Amino acid sequence: MGFVTASEIVFYGSQERVTWSGYKLKTVDAFDALLKGTVSRRIFDVDHSAPFQEELEALATTEMASDALGRILGADVAPRDWEIGEAIAECLLAEILDAEWPWNMERDKRTPRANLQGADLVGFCKIEGRVWLLVGEVKTSSDARTPPQVMTGRTGAIHQLEQILANPAIQRSLLSWLFARCKTAPFADYWRAAARTFLETDGKALVLAGVLVLTTQPTEADLSGRGRHLCGVTVDPTKVHLSAIYIPRASSEWGVVLNGGGAQ
């Protein structure tokens, strides 16, 4: 089961190149199943962590080495609410935009509590047969205000998306970050195709995604005003997708459920 199947669309709107939509998880059980399945595989980076663990186990050939390995592998730090929120957003966008994520941000951490700087989401998507850069910002909140504060102001998602759109230095950094991580098929080809599309449109062929992960009641006003604003500050062929995911469980319980606990 994916996010689209487990949720219902509670609102949808569009204006020229900007769309906004709200997804409400149908039941707590449906959300828990997603958290333990699709989201868990993303946040714990199963494709990378399993081979990593197997390699270490093969190297631990003495009792002392095995003891050290046990301490290292048992020292996982529980993900924070915003980290789970980002994984939720990645899984949703993989479905609704056919997004491809060449790299898991977890691999870039140097310390367990690192808060990485830059765009939250960096990847690719296909539009009309061409590969485009996809860059996004994710905000997790229980703020009952409409729109929530994480959407507005100089630290809000909308301002951050505008900075990505307007600042060539940020764009260069994102292209460089992707280049260093897209060395094998199919992502090396995706990078070349997306960079070519981006350059041939004077840096305008960019998909911006803003995602709110909320524990509040759905309302279109969470996104619609900011969506219309972005329509006024973007030009074709830039595309903007704003999404709100409404979760029927307090964010303080997500980590418990993710780790197999019995949050009520």
C-alpha positions as CSV (number, residue, x, y, z in Angstrom):
1,M,0.0,0.0,0.0
2,G,1.3,3.5,-0.9
3,F,0.3,7.0,0.2
4,V,-2.1,7.5,-2.6
5,T,-4.0,4.3,-1.8
6,A,-3.9,4.9,2.0
7,S,-5.1,8.5,1.7
8,E,-7.9,10.6,0.3
9,I,-7.5,13.9,-1.6
10,V,-9.2,16.5,0.5
11,F,-8.5,19.5,-1.7
12,Y,-6.8,20.4,-5.0
13,G,-6.1,23.7,-6.7
14,S,-4.0,25.1,-9.5
15,Q,-3.0,28.4,-11.1
16,E,-0.9,28.3,-14.2
17,R,2.3,26.5,-13.4
18,V,1.5,25.9,-9.7
19,T,-0.6,23.2,-8.1
20,W,-1.5,22.4,-4.5
21,S,-3.1,19.4,-3.0
22,G,-4.0,17.9,0.4
23,Y,-3.8,14.2,1.3
24,K,-5.5,12.9,4.5
25,L,-4.5,9.4,5.7
26,K,-7.8,7.4,5.9
27,T,-7.0,5.7,9.2
28,V,-4.4,5.4,11.9
29,D,-3.7,1.8,10.9
30,A,-3.1,2.8,7.3
31,F,-0.6,5.4,8.4
32,D,1.1,2.9,10.8
33,A,1.5,0.4,8.0
34,L,3.1,3.0,5.8
35,L,5.4,4.1,8.6
36,K,6.6,0.6,9.3
37,G,6.9,-0.3,5.6
38,T,7.7,2.3,2.9
39,V,8.8,5.1,5.2
40,S,10.9,2.8,7.4
41,R,12.8,1.5,4.4
42,R,13.6,5.0,3.3
43,I,14.6,6.5,6.6
44,F,16.8,3.6,7.6
45,D,18.2,3.4,4.1
46,V,17.9,-0.3,3.8
47,D,19.6,-0.5,0.3
48,H,22.8,1.0,1.9
49,S,22.6,-0.2,5.5
50,A,22.3,-4.0,4.8
51,P,25.4,-4.3,2.6
52,F,27.3,-2.0,5.1
53,Q,26.4,-4.3,8.0
54,E,27.2,-7.4,6.1
55,E,30.7,-6.0,5.2
56,L,31.4,-5.2,8.8
57,E,30.3,-8.6,10.0
58,A,32.6,-10.3,7.5
59,L,35.5,-8.2,8.9
60,A,34.7,-9.0,12.6
61,T,36.7,-12.3,12.9
62,T,37.8,-12.1,16.5
63,E,35.8,-11.9,19.8
64,M,37.0,-8.4,20.4
65,A,36.0,-7.3,16.9
66,S,32.6,-8.9,17.4
67,D,32.1,-7.0,20.6
68,A,33.0,-3.7,19.0
69,L,30.7,-4.5,16.1
70,G,27.9,-5.2,18.5
71,R,28.3,-1.8,20.2
72,I,28.5,0.0,16.9
73,L,25.4,-1.6,15.3
74,G,23.5,-1.2,18.5
75,A,24.2,2.5,18.7
76,D,21.4,3.7,16.4
77,V,19.9,7.1,17.3
78,A,16.1,7.3,16.9
79,P,15.1,9.6,14.1
80,R,13.5,12.9,15.0
81,D,10.1,14.1,14.0
82,W,11.4,16.2,11.1
83,E,13.5,13.4,9.8
84,I,10.5,11.1,9.7
85,G,8.6,13.9,8.0
86,E,11.2,14.3,5.3
87,A,11.0,10.5,4.6
88,I,7.2,10.7,4.4
89,A,7.5,13.6,1.9
90,E,10.0,11.6,-0.2
91,C,7.7,8.6,-0.3
92,L,4.7,10.7,-1.3
93,L,6.6,12.5,-4.1
94,A,8.0,9.3,-5.4
95,E,4.4,8.3,-6.1
96,I,2.7,11.5,-7.2
97,L,5.6,12.9,-9.3
98,D,7.4,9.7,-10.1
99,A,10.4,11.2,-8.3
100,E,13.7,9.5,-8.2
101,W,16.0,10.1,-5.2
102,P,19.6,9.1,-6.1
103,W,20.9,9.5,-2.6
104,N,19.7,9.2,0.9
105,M,20.5,12.3,3.0
106,E,21.2,10.0,6.0
107,R,24.4,9.0,4.3
108,D,25.7,12.5,4.5
109,K,25.6,12.8,8.2
110,R,28.9,13.0,10.1
111,T,27.3,13.0,13.5
112,P,24.1,11.3,14.7
113,R,22.3,14.6,15.3
114,A,23.6,16.5,12.2
115,N,21.1,19.0,10.7
116,L,22.2,19.1,7.1
117,Q,22.0,22.5,5.4
118,G,20.6,23.2,1.9
119,A,17.5,21.8,0.2
120,D,15.7,19.0,2.0
121,L,14.9,17.1,-1.2
122,V,17.1,16.8,-4.3
123,G,16.4,14.4,-7.1
124,F,14.8,14.0,-10.5
125,C,11.4,13.6,-12.2
126,K,10.3,13.1,-15.8
127,I,8.0,15.6,-17.6
128,E,6.8,14.9,-21.1
129,G,9.7,12.5,-21.7
130,R,12.5,14.8,-20.4
131,V,14.3,14.6,-17.1
132,W,14.0,17.6,-14.8
133,L,15.7,18.6,-11.6
134,L,13.4,18.3,-8.6
135,V,14.2,20.3,-5.5
136,G,12.0,20.5,-2.4
137,E,11.5,21.8,1.1
138,V,9.7,19.8,3.8
139,K,8.1,21.2,7.0
140,T,6.6,19.1,9.8
141,S,4.3,20.8,12.2
142,S,1.4,20.6,14.6
143,D,0.7,24.4,14.4
144,A,-3.1,24.9,14.1
145,R,-2.7,28.3,12.5
146,T,-3.6,28.6,8.8
147,P,-1.3,28.6,7.1
148,P,1.2,27.2,9.7
149,Q,4.1,29.4,10.6
150,V,6.6,26.9,9.0
151,M,5.1,27.9,5.6
152,T,5.6,31.7,5.9
153,G,8.4,34.1,7.0
154,R,12.1,34.1,6.2
155,T,12.6,30.6,7.5
156,G,9.4,29.2,6.0
157,A,9.2,26.8,3.1
158,I,8.0,29.3,0.6
159,H,10.9,31.7,1.1
160,Q,13.3,28.8,0.9
161,L,11.9,27.7,-2.4
162,E,12.1,31.3,-3.7
163,Q,15.8,31.4,-2.7
164,I,16.5,28.2,-4.6
165,L,14.8,29.6,-7.6
166,A,16.5,33.0,-7.6
167,N,20.1,32.2,-6.4
168,P,22.5,30.8,-8.9
169,A,25.0,29.9,-6.1
170,I,22.4,27.6,-4.6
171,Q,21.6,26.0,-8.0
172,R,25.3,25.4,-8.6
173,S,25.7,23.8,-5.2
174,L,22.7,21.5,-5.8
175,L,24.0,20.5,-9.3
176,S,27.4,19.8,-7.8
177,W,26.0,17.8,-4.9
178,L,24.1,15.6,-7.3
179,F,27.0,15.2,-9.7
180,A,29.2,13.8,-7.0
181,R,26.5,11.2,-6.2
182,C,25.3,10.2,-9.6
183,K,28.2,8.2,-11.0
184,T,26.4,5.0,-12.0
185,A,23.4,4.1,-14.1
186,P,20.7,5.2,-14.3
187,F,21.5,8.3,-12.3
188,A,24.5,9.5,-14.2
189,D,22.3,9.7,-17.3
190,Y,19.5,11.4,-15.3
191,W,22.0,14.0,-14.1
192,R,23.2,14.8,-17.6
193,A,19.7,15.0,-19.0
194,A,18.4,17.2,-16.2
195,A,21.4,19.5,-16.3
196,R,21.0,19.9,-20.1
197,T,17.3,20.6,-19.7
198,F,18.0,23.1,-17.0
199,L,20.7,25.0,-19.0
200,E,18.8,25.0,-22.2
201,T,15.9,26.8,-20.5
202,D,18.2,29.5,-19.0
203,G,17.8,27.8,-15.6
204,K,14.0,27.7,-15.6
205,A,13.3,24.0,-16.1
206,L,13.1,23.2,-12.4
207,V,10.4,21.4,-10.4
208,L,10.0,23.0,-6.9
209,A,8.2,20.9,-4.3
210,G,7.0,22.2,-1.0
211,V,5.6,19.6,1.4
212,L,3.8,20.1,4.7
213,V,3.5,17.1,7.0
214,L,0.8,18.1,9.5
215,T,-1.1,16.7,12.4
216,T,-3.9,19.3,12.1
217,Q,-7.2,19.3,10.4
218,P,-7.1,19.7,6.6
219,T,-7.8,23.1,5.1
220,E,-7.0,24.3,1.6
221,A,-5.9,27.7,3.0
222,D,-2.7,25.9,4.3
223,L,-1.4,26.0,0.7
224,S,-3.7,28.0,-1.6
225,G,-2.5,31.5,-0.7
226,R,1.2,30.6,-0.9
227,G,0.5,28.7,-4.2
228,R,-1.0,31.8,-5.8
229,H,1.9,33.9,-4.5
230,L,4.5,31.5,-6.1
231,C,2.6,31.8,-9.4
232,G,3.3,35.5,-9.3
233,V,7.1,35.1,-8.8
234,T,7.8,32.1,-11.1
235,V,7.9,32.0,-14.9
236,D,7.4,29.2,-17.4
237,P,8.6,26.5,-17.6
238,T,9.3,26.3,-13.9
239,K,6.7,24.1,-12.1
240,V,5.7,24.1,-8.5
241,H,3.9,21.4,-6.6
242,L,2.7,22.1,-3.0
243,S,1.4,19.2,-1.0
244,A,0.0,18.8,2.5
245,I,-0.1,15.4,4.2
246,Y,-2.5,15.3,7.2
247,I,-1.4,12.6,9.7
248,P,-4.0,11.1,12.2
249,R,-1.3,10.5,14.8
250,A,0.7,12.9,17.0
251,S,4.3,13.3,15.8
252,S,5.6,12.4,19.2
253,E,4.3,8.8,18.5
254,W,5.8,8.4,15.1
255,G,9.2,7.2,16.3
256,V,7.6,4.7,18.7
257,V,5.5,3.2,15.8
258,L,8.5,3.2,13.4
259,N,10.5,1.1,15.9
260,G,7.7,-1.4,16.4
261,G,6.2,0.1,19.5
262,G,2.6,0.2,20.5
263,A,1.7,3.9,20.5
264,Q,-2.1,4.4,21.1
